[in-house]
């Protein structure tokens, strides 16, 4: 249950309390936001950036520096975030083009994917040259691993195209760089509503930007009104009306499989096995990199129980 002051703008210290709790969530992901980003993504609802800045500058437990803000003791995140914002300004537009092209390719190749949402550093405005591009998927019931495997296969096109790119050790993979990364696959029945209902889950959904299937994403928000207890601004976003995307040859095969329940169960079981082998191969390739191992463990905790193989 949220502190009542989150929803009462006249409560003493309400703005600072909400800012501090929001910063805890953002710091967990390793960054300190700009004042404008914090004001827009504030727990309990957005506020005016100038008013927020004045409140935060006067508070001893917060550090405001060059337009960024952090909790005291986490000020080292400000310099790191400043660099990431600069690289995002240089690289974000091109990366967004790649993300949109990938989303279209995946939508054409796998029509059982209802929504492809951008997440991670590119969605939050801190994309760096060594990052991959993160996505969350919403898929039809019984197609979780089929959709995940198709997403991996579509991603190989981008790994080949950008094969000379070098990611950092946390994101690197054998043979080719992993340009695109599917972090979460939510079958429809897992979102009606979500079992997990906390501020971190709500923040994940707030940061998601649907590149395909915006209406499906809107339906997920509507089926989870608890998100509004944390971030009511999640419901105030608008996305352009989409034209239907015709399936390609692979997409027509997947659609045919989906119409046959027996074939779909077989394809889902086979896809899980293949995807698990690929997943374990990548994880084993990173086992001597303590930073990469720690990053994977963090993601498992942060995404629980929705990280791909946590079922």
Helices and strands as residue ranges (DSSP letters): G 4-6, H 14-28, H 35-40, H 49-57, E 62-65, E 68-71, H 76-109, E 113-119, H 120-124, E 133-139, H 144-161, E 180-187, G 188-191, H 199-207, E 209-212, H 214-222, H 227-230, G 232-235, H 249-259, H 261-285, H 290-303
